[in-house]
Amino acid sequence: MAWFLGLGIAGVVLLALSLLFDGILEGLFGGADALDGLLDGWLSLPVIAGFISMFGFSGAIVLGTTGLGGAVATAVGVPAGLGTGWLAYRLSRVLLDDRSGAAPREDDLIGAAGSVVTAIPADGYGEVLIHRAGQPVKLAAKSPAPVPRGTEVWVAQALSQTAVSVLPVER
Protein backbone atom coordinates (compact mmCIF):
# COMPACT_ATOMS: atom_id res chain seq x y z
CA MET A 1 0.00 0.00 0.00
CA ALA A 2 2.93 2.34 0.65
CA TRP A 3 3.96 2.11 -3.01
CA PHE A 4 0.53 3.15 -4.21
CA LEU A 5 0.32 6.02 -1.72
CA GLY A 6 3.81 7.12 -2.76
CA LEU A 7 2.75 7.15 -6.42
CA GLY A 8 -0.37 9.15 -5.56
CA ILE A 9 1.61 11.73 -3.62
CA ALA A 10 4.30 11.87 -6.31
CA GLY A 11 1.59 12.56 -8.91
CA VAL A 12 0.17 15.45 -6.88
CA VAL A 13 3.68 16.90 -6.37
CA LEU A 14 4.40 16.53 -10.10
CA LEU A 15 1.13 18.31 -10.91
CA ALA A 16 1.98 21.18 -8.54
CA LEU A 17 5.46 21.48 -10.05
CA SER A 18 4.08 21.44 -13.58
CA LEU A 19 1.74 24.29 -12.71
CA LEU A 20 4.41 26.31 -10.92
CA PHE A 21 7.19 25.79 -13.46
CA ASP A 22 5.11 25.67 -16.64
CA GLY A 23 7.27 25.51 -19.74
CA ILE A 24 10.63 24.90 -18.04
CA LEU A 25 10.88 21.24 -19.05
CA GLU A 26 9.75 22.11 -22.55
CA GLY A 27 12.52 24.75 -22.62
CA LEU A 28 15.12 22.21 -21.53
CA PHE A 29 14.32 20.09 -24.55
CA GLY A 30 14.09 23.10 -26.91
CA GLY A 31 17.24 22.21 -28.86
CA ALA A 32 16.29 18.58 -29.46
CA ASP A 33 14.23 18.42 -32.66
CA ALA A 34 13.38 14.75 -32.07
CA LEU A 35 11.56 15.73 -28.86
CA ASP A 36 9.78 18.72 -30.42
CA GLY A 37 6.15 18.69 -29.26
CA LEU A 38 6.62 15.53 -27.16
CA LEU A 39 5.48 17.22 -23.97
CA ASP A 40 2.37 18.63 -25.63
CA GLY A 41 -0.92 16.79 -25.51
CA TRP A 42 -0.93 13.22 -24.19
CA LEU A 43 2.59 13.36 -22.74
CA SER A 44 2.17 16.74 -21.05
CA LEU A 45 3.04 16.92 -17.36
CA PRO A 46 -0.53 17.52 -16.15
CA VAL A 47 -1.74 14.41 -18.01
CA ILE A 48 1.09 12.26 -16.64
CA ALA A 49 0.61 13.67 -13.13
CA GLY A 50 -3.14 12.98 -13.28
CA PHE A 51 -2.52 9.41 -14.36
CA ILE A 52 0.13 8.71 -11.70
CA SER A 53 -1.81 10.27 -8.83
CA MET A 54 -5.13 8.57 -9.64
CA PHE A 55 -3.40 5.25 -10.29
CA GLY A 56 -1.64 5.46 -6.94
CA PHE A 57 -4.59 6.64 -4.86
CA SER A 58 -7.02 4.18 -6.49
CA GLY A 59 -4.63 1.32 -5.87
CA ALA A 60 -4.18 2.39 -2.24
CA ILE A 61 -7.95 2.55 -1.73
CA VAL A 62 -8.44 -0.93 -3.19
CA LEU A 63 -5.66 -2.39 -1.04
CA GLY A 64 -6.83 -0.59 2.09
CA THR A 65 -10.52 -1.43 1.80
CA THR A 66 -10.52 -4.89 0.26
CA GLY A 67 -7.07 -6.38 0.77
CA LEU A 68 -7.36 -8.19 -2.60
CA GLY A 69 -3.71 -7.67 -3.50
CA GLY A 70 -1.49 -5.67 -5.77
CA ALA A 71 -2.74 -7.19 -9.04
CA VAL A 72 -6.35 -6.17 -8.40
CA ALA A 73 -5.23 -2.74 -7.15
CA THR A 74 -3.25 -2.29 -10.36
CA ALA A 75 -6.18 -3.50 -12.46
CA VAL A 76 -8.41 -0.87 -10.84
CA GLY A 77 -5.76 1.87 -10.77
CA VAL A 78 -4.79 1.77 -14.44
CA PRO A 79 -8.28 2.55 -15.84
CA ALA A 80 -8.83 5.18 -13.15
CA GLY A 81 -5.49 6.77 -14.05
CA LEU A 82 -6.24 6.63 -17.77
CA GLY A 83 -9.61 8.30 -17.18
CA THR A 84 -8.04 11.06 -15.13
CA GLY A 85 -5.27 11.55 -17.69
CA TRP A 86 -7.90 11.81 -20.45
CA LEU A 87 -9.85 14.41 -18.43
CA ALA A 88 -6.65 16.42 -17.84
CA TYR A 89 -5.90 16.27 -21.56
CA ARG A 90 -9.41 17.42 -22.52
CA LEU A 91 -9.37 20.25 -19.96
CA SER A 92 -5.97 21.47 -21.14
CA ARG A 93 -7.15 21.42 -24.79
CA VAL A 94 -10.23 23.48 -23.89
CA LEU A 95 -8.14 26.03 -22.00
CA LEU A 96 -5.43 26.28 -24.67
CA ASP A 97 -7.90 26.57 -27.54
CA ASP A 98 -9.82 29.46 -25.91
CA ARG A 99 -9.47 32.46 -28.20
CA SER A 100 -11.69 34.90 -26.29
CA GLY A 101 -8.75 37.12 -25.37
CA ALA A 102 -7.81 38.03 -28.93
CA ALA A 103 -6.21 41.44 -29.34
CA PRO A 104 -8.26 44.05 -31.19
CA ARG A 105 -7.37 44.65 -34.82
CA GLU A 106 -7.02 47.99 -36.56
CA ASP A 107 -10.50 47.65 -38.08
CA ASP A 108 -11.97 47.32 -34.57
CA LEU A 109 -11.02 50.95 -33.92
CA ILE A 110 -13.25 52.38 -36.67
CA GLY A 111 -16.31 54.04 -35.16
CA ALA A 112 -14.88 54.20 -31.65
CA ALA A 113 -15.67 57.35 -29.69
CA GLY A 114 -12.99 59.24 -27.85
CA SER A 115 -11.74 62.64 -26.84
CA VAL A 116 -8.76 64.71 -27.88
CA VAL A 117 -6.08 64.89 -25.16
CA THR A 118 -3.47 66.74 -27.24
CA ALA A 119 -4.78 69.26 -29.77
CA ILE A 120 -4.64 68.13 -33.38
CA PRO A 121 -3.32 70.75 -35.85
CA ALA A 122 -4.57 70.81 -39.45
CA ASP A 123 -2.93 67.89 -41.31
CA GLY A 124 -0.74 67.22 -38.27
CA TYR A 125 -0.80 64.76 -35.38
CA GLY A 126 -2.24 65.04 -31.87
CA GLU A 127 -3.50 62.43 -29.40
CA VAL A 128 -6.90 60.95 -28.63
CA LEU A 129 -8.07 58.75 -25.79
CA ILE A 130 -10.49 55.95 -26.64
CA HIS A 131 -11.77 52.99 -24.64
CA ARG A 132 -11.32 49.46 -26.02
CA ALA A 133 -12.48 46.43 -24.04
CA GLY A 134 -12.91 48.63 -20.98
CA GLN A 135 -9.33 49.90 -21.10
CA PRO A 136 -8.26 53.46 -22.00
CA VAL A 137 -6.02 53.56 -25.06
CA LYS A 138 -4.11 56.67 -26.19
CA LEU A 139 -3.46 56.86 -29.93
CA ALA A 140 -1.82 59.30 -32.30
CA ALA A 141 -4.53 61.07 -34.27
CA LYS A 142 -4.69 63.02 -37.50
CA SER A 143 -7.49 65.22 -38.78
CA PRO A 144 -8.03 67.28 -41.96
CA ALA A 145 -9.04 70.28 -39.82
CA PRO A 146 -7.65 71.49 -36.48
CA VAL A 147 -9.33 69.89 -33.44
CA PRO A 148 -8.93 71.49 -29.99
CA ARG A 149 -8.22 69.57 -26.78
CA GLY A 150 -11.32 68.09 -25.10
CA THR A 151 -13.33 67.71 -28.32
CA GLU A 152 -15.28 64.48 -28.70
CA VAL A 153 -14.30 62.60 -31.86
CA TRP A 154 -15.06 59.45 -33.82
CA VAL A 155 -12.37 57.26 -35.36
CA ALA A 156 -12.90 57.45 -39.12
CA GLN A 157 -9.95 55.35 -40.26
CA ALA A 158 -7.19 53.29 -38.69
CA LEU A 159 -3.85 54.43 -40.09
CA SER A 160 -1.89 51.83 -38.09
CA GLN A 161 -2.17 50.05 -34.75
CA THR A 162 -1.13 53.25 -32.98
CA ALA A 163 -2.50 56.00 -35.25
CA VAL A 164 -6.00 56.91 -36.40
CA SER A 165 -7.79 59.53 -38.48
CA VAL A 166 -10.61 61.21 -36.54
CA LEU A 167 -13.62 63.44 -37.19
CA PRO A 168 -15.19 65.73 -34.57
CA VAL A 169 -18.63 64.69 -33.28
CA GLU A 170 -21.36 66.97 -34.67
CA ARG A 171 -23.77 68.29 -32.06
C-alpha positions as CSV (number, residue, x, y, z in Angstrom):
1,M,0.0,0.0,0.0
2,A,2.9,2.3,0.7
3,W,4.0,2.1,-3.0
4,F,0.5,3.2,-4.2
5,L,0.3,6.0,-1.7
6,G,3.8,7.1,-2.8
7,L,2.7,7.2,-6.4
8,G,-0.4,9.2,-5.6
9,I,1.6,11.7,-3.6
10,A,4.3,11.9,-6.3
11,G,1.6,12.6,-8.9
12,V,0.2,15.4,-6.9
13,V,3.7,16.9,-6.4
14,L,4.4,16.5,-10.1
15,L,1.1,18.3,-10.9
16,A,2.0,21.2,-8.5
17,L,5.5,21.5,-10.0
18,S,4.1,21.4,-13.6
19,L,1.7,24.3,-12.7
20,L,4.4,26.3,-10.9
21,F,7.2,25.8,-13.5
22,D,5.1,25.7,-16.6
23,G,7.3,25.5,-19.7
24,I,10.6,24.9,-18.0
25,L,10.9,21.2,-19.0
26,E,9.8,22.1,-22.5
27,G,12.5,24.8,-22.6
28,L,15.1,22.2,-21.5
29,F,14.3,20.1,-24.6
30,G,14.1,23.1,-26.9
31,G,17.2,22.2,-28.9
32,A,16.3,18.6,-29.5
33,D,14.2,18.4,-32.7
34,A,13.4,14.8,-32.1
35,L,11.6,15.7,-28.9
36,D,9.8,18.7,-30.4
37,G,6.2,18.7,-29.3
38,L,6.6,15.5,-27.2
39,L,5.5,17.2,-24.0
40,D,2.4,18.6,-25.6
41,G,-0.9,16.8,-25.5
42,W,-0.9,13.2,-24.2
43,L,2.6,13.4,-22.7
44,S,2.2,16.7,-21.1
45,L,3.0,16.9,-17.4
46,P,-0.5,17.5,-16.1
47,V,-1.7,14.4,-18.0
48,I,1.1,12.3,-16.6
49,A,0.6,13.7,-13.1
50,G,-3.1,13.0,-13.3
51,F,-2.5,9.4,-14.4
52,I,0.1,8.7,-11.7
53,S,-1.8,10.3,-8.8
54,M,-5.1,8.6,-9.6
55,F,-3.4,5.2,-10.3
56,G,-1.6,5.5,-6.9
57,F,-4.6,6.6,-4.9
58,S,-7.0,4.2,-6.5
59,G,-4.6,1.3,-5.9
60,A,-4.2,2.4,-2.2
61,I,-7.9,2.6,-1.7
62,V,-8.4,-0.9,-3.2
63,L,-5.7,-2.4,-1.0
64,G,-6.8,-0.6,2.1
65,T,-10.5,-1.4,1.8
66,T,-10.5,-4.9,0.3
67,G,-7.1,-6.4,0.8
68,L,-7.4,-8.2,-2.6
69,G,-3.7,-7.7,-3.5
70,G,-1.5,-5.7,-5.8
71,A,-2.7,-7.2,-9.0
72,V,-6.3,-6.2,-8.4
73,A,-5.2,-2.7,-7.1
74,T,-3.2,-2.3,-10.4
75,A,-6.2,-3.5,-12.5
76,V,-8.4,-0.9,-10.8
77,G,-5.8,1.9,-10.8
78,V,-4.8,1.8,-14.4
79,P,-8.3,2.5,-15.8
80,A,-8.8,5.2,-13.1
81,G,-5.5,6.8,-14.1
82,L,-6.2,6.6,-17.8
83,G,-9.6,8.3,-17.2
84,T,-8.0,11.1,-15.1
85,G,-5.3,11.5,-17.7
86,W,-7.9,11.8,-20.4
87,L,-9.8,14.4,-18.4
88,A,-6.7,16.4,-17.8
89,Y,-5.9,16.3,-21.6
90,R,-9.4,17.4,-22.5
91,L,-9.4,20.2,-20.0
92,S,-6.0,21.5,-21.1
93,R,-7.1,21.4,-24.8
94,V,-10.2,23.5,-23.9
95,L,-8.1,26.0,-22.0
96,L,-5.4,26.3,-24.7
97,D,-7.9,26.6,-27.5
98,D,-9.8,29.5,-25.9
99,R,-9.5,32.5,-28.2
100,S,-11.7,34.9,-26.3
101,G,-8.7,37.1,-25.4
102,A,-7.8,38.0,-28.9
103,A,-6.2,41.4,-29.3
104,P,-8.3,44.1,-31.2
105,R,-7.4,44.6,-34.8
106,E,-7.0,48.0,-36.6
107,D,-10.5,47.6,-38.1
108,D,-12.0,47.3,-34.6
109,L,-11.0,51.0,-33.9
110,I,-13.2,52.4,-36.7
111,G,-16.3,54.0,-35.2
112,A,-14.9,54.2,-31.7
113,A,-15.7,57.3,-29.7
114,G,-13.0,59.2,-27.9
115,S,-11.7,62.6,-26.8
116,V,-8.8,64.7,-27.9
117,V,-6.1,64.9,-25.2
118,T,-3.5,66.7,-27.2
119,A,-4.8,69.3,-29.8
120,I,-4.6,68.1,-33.4
121,P,-3.3,70.7,-35.9
122,A,-4.6,70.8,-39.4
123,D,-2.9,67.9,-41.3
124,G,-0.7,67.2,-38.3
125,Y,-0.8,64.8,-35.4
126,G,-2.2,65.0,-31.9
127,E,-3.5,62.4,-29.4
128,V,-6.9,61.0,-28.6
129,L,-8.1,58.7,-25.8
130,I,-10.5,55.9,-26.6
131,H,-11.8,53.0,-24.6
132,R,-11.3,49.5,-26.0
133,A,-12.5,46.4,-24.0
134,G,-12.9,48.6,-21.0
135,Q,-9.3,49.9,-21.1
136,P,-8.3,53.5,-22.0
137,V,-6.0,53.6,-25.1
138,K,-4.1,56.7,-26.2
139,L,-3.5,56.9,-29.9
140,A,-1.8,59.3,-32.3
141,A,-4.5,61.1,-34.3
142,K,-4.7,63.0,-37.5
143,S,-7.5,65.2,-38.8
144,P,-8.0,67.3,-42.0
145,A,-9.0,70.3,-39.8
146,P,-7.7,71.5,-36.5
147,V,-9.3,69.9,-33.4
148,P,-8.9,71.5,-30.0
149,R,-8.2,69.6,-26.8
150,G,-11.3,68.1,-25.1
151,T,-13.3,67.7,-28.3
152,E,-15.3,64.5,-28.7
153,V,-14.3,62.6,-31.9
154,W,-15.1,59.5,-33.8
155,V,-12.4,57.3,-35.4
156,A,-12.9,57.4,-39.1
157,Q,-10.0,55.3,-40.3
158,A,-7.2,53.3,-38.7
159,L,-3.8,54.4,-40.1
160,S,-1.9,51.8,-38.1
161,Q,-2.2,50.0,-34.7
162,T,-1.1,53.2,-33.0
163,A,-2.5,56.0,-35.2
164,V,-6.0,56.9,-36.4
165,S,-7.8,59.5,-38.5
166,V,-10.6,61.2,-36.5
167,L,-13.6,63.4,-37.2
168,P,-15.2,65.7,-34.6
169,V,-18.6,64.7,-33.3
170,E,-21.4,67.0,-34.7
171,R,-23.8,68.3,-32.1
